Structure formats: structure tokens, C-alpha cells
Amino acid sequence: MPTALITEGTTGIGRATAGRATAELPHARGYQVAVTGQNPGSLARARSELPDDVLVVRSDGRVLSDTDALMSAVSARFGSLDLLFLNAGIFRPAPVAEVTEESFDEHADLNFKGQYFTLQKALPRMNDGGSIVLTVGIGSRRGTPGATVGGGDTRRAAGRAARSRSNWPRAGFASTP
């Protein structure tokens, strides 16, 4: 049975995708779905609103031990992956002069390090012909005022991932609580 993992699938774009995925993929295509999140409220909502067979995992993409635990949970429940949607990320624009080391690290830890190591740890679990989807901000295509801190480019790593296809949808602005 094919499987999908959506990081930060309990809020914003990921939650909208998870809601859509659970309506279409498991029923129409037979997918099993796992979603991650870290906010207790959004995790609880996802557990109550999504179908019971959706695996909802508390995981902070910035913490590698959380990523290890996530991959263990996904492997134990599903065995392998057919779709990896790397959606976890933040965008808090600020002019260069106002970016602090803490805010820089927050962006880099989630938008680059978290995405990169989630990809790294998921690749051995990806089935041949699987798909990797990375949400990239609209700023990757055009400049955005205050978008002075980027998270790096996990897209190149995903694009080079053996046996997989990678897509990079460019999202517009999304309100995420």
C-alpha cells in the first residue's frame, strides 16, 4: 500500500494538503498518510479531524533526534515511503540590520537543516519511483521585502536523490498559527 509523509502537516499548507490527501489518496488511490507537527493544539486538532488511520507524529524538524523518531515511527507503521512532502518551514521577514543570530539560526535550522536531514533520513525508505515534494517560498522566484534570510537549497539534494522525482511548488503567503 503506498504511503505519504507530510512534514508540518497539521497547520497551514501542510494541513490543507493532508486534508486533501486524506480525502483523495487513501480512498481513491489507497495511500496511507503520516503528518507531523509540533504545536500541541494543532496536533490535537489533526488527531480529531483527520481519519483514524492517519499517523500524526509530534516532530520538530530542527531536532535531529525528533527526525530519527519520526522515521522510526513511519518505518514501523508503513515500512517505506512513496511520497515525501517536505513542507516544514518558517518565514519571518526582517531587514538585514534587524536579523539577529537567533532569528537567523531559527530559519536555517528548520528551512535548511531540518529539510536536509529529513530528506537524508527518508531517502533509504523511499520506494523506487517515489516522489519528493518541497514547499519553497515565493521568494525563491522573486524578491520579497524583508526576505533577507534564506534557508539554503535542499532542492539540489532532492533533485539528485536516486530513484526519485522531486517537485518544488512555490507557495504564496499562508497564515499559519
QUIMO-V517424 format. One line per field, one symbol per residue. ss: DSSP state (2 for helix, 1 for strand, 0 for the rest). phi: phi as a letter, one per 20 degrees, with the letter a starting at -180 (. if undefined). psi: psi as a letter, one per 40 degrees, with the letter a starting at -180 (. if undefined). A space follows every 50 residues. Layout:
ss=???
phi=???
psi=???
This chain:
ss=00111100000222222222222222222001111110022222222220 00001111000002222222222222220011111100000001022200 22222222222222222222222001111111110112220000001000 000222222000011110011000000
phi=.fccddfledblffffffffffedffeecmfecccdacegfffffffeee ggeeedcfbdgedffffffgffffffednbcdcddedfrcbcfbfgfdfe gffffffffefdgfffffggfegfeffgnfddddfcffffdbfcgneedd encfgffffeffmcdcccfeeefcecf
psi=hiihhhifeeibddddddddddddddddeeiihiiiiehddddddddddi idehhhhhhheehddddddddddddddddiidhhhgehiihgiiideehi dddddddddddcdddddddddddeehiheiihhhhiideediihhegehi eagedddddehieiihighhiahhhh.
